[in-house]
């Protein structure tokens, strides 16, 4: 299969970037999107050109490292899949594909398609953990947890922190990510003792990083590779509002 | 945004309810009775000030949101396909709100302004029923009001449900109720408002 690619090339965070045209041929339809980029990079290296920098790691859809805004969609057109799980058969032979990095002030471009997503790390560091003593392994089994809560917490914990929510949101809001991280702990007894201060600190850090605000458009939920639900954002708003009222 | 939005939604109910009295077809007797109460009661005047404050907060909050959200993405996508993952009206609340504000200024200039001015100058209220009859005899005014109702429909279609989500009032058990109520409200209230100038124009109200 043959494709016309328009790839964002940017030397470093200081320089101005632009879309560069490439044509790629003889692509197997069962290749993943990243493998297609590998082939393109191989061609570029052979010609003595600078290969395209892009993030990737496990290539199994679980690490959250790959990104890419592909033809107007975060992680491409396939529903509930990361870029590494996207296959070239999803694209029309001979078609044009736009490849851009995540766009947000809080995710500055480092090079080409690679963005700095450490803002998410700083949000987690602000409170996305349990620091009270929750006992030994057997204590976890002794804690009564309602099945429905455990399921909801697990669904929220499926978030891989890739940043597709920010990329898809017209406001560059990070609330789906932050709400998933707040929810997974708020729903379990181990997260209970610190839930108020956690909600306040994580939301404050999110705002300090310069992410936009949620206006309930729902693009994040539609594009999330792990299908994190908008109900988490409502839970976060509830946690934050209540915590703001009662926290001293 | 959600809190002030719900407050303004409450106002819409009151406004639509009182104006619907025109359909008693008693020469505006019932309508004028309530209009007189709303125009002269001390407590209502107090609430009216609260209404303007709520509206102002809603506008200022909206502008702040718009600015922060715009600043959060300094470099735009060269190619984007927003229709694939969201509805146009959920992304256009600022534009819809601005259209409604322009309409609101015209609407206040048409009715509320001249009436209050007359009250201050002469201490007398104007006959708002006759004002309506006069205003809505112009087809362009009727079309303008209908267009505003259409914008209000889209604004409410997203806004009603969105307000509950923003306030964290979201529960799997009630989500469907909020969704249906929001859609029904967004259709019914603007429809009632749109019927008013239409029925005045076609002399169905007398």
Interface residues (C-beta under 8 A of the other chain):
Chain A: X6 X8 X19 X69 X71 X72 X73 X77 X98 X100 X103 X104 X105 X106 X168 X170 X171 X172 X173 X210 X211 X212 X213 X214 X215 X216 X217 X218 X219 X222 X223 X230 X231 X233 X234 X235 X236 X237 X238 X239 X240 X241
Chain B: X1 X65 X68 X69 X71 X72 X73 X74 X75 X76 X77 X78 X79 X80 X81 X82 X84 X85 X86 X87 X90 X91 X93 X158 X161 X162 X164 X165 X166 X167 X168 X169 X170 X172 X175
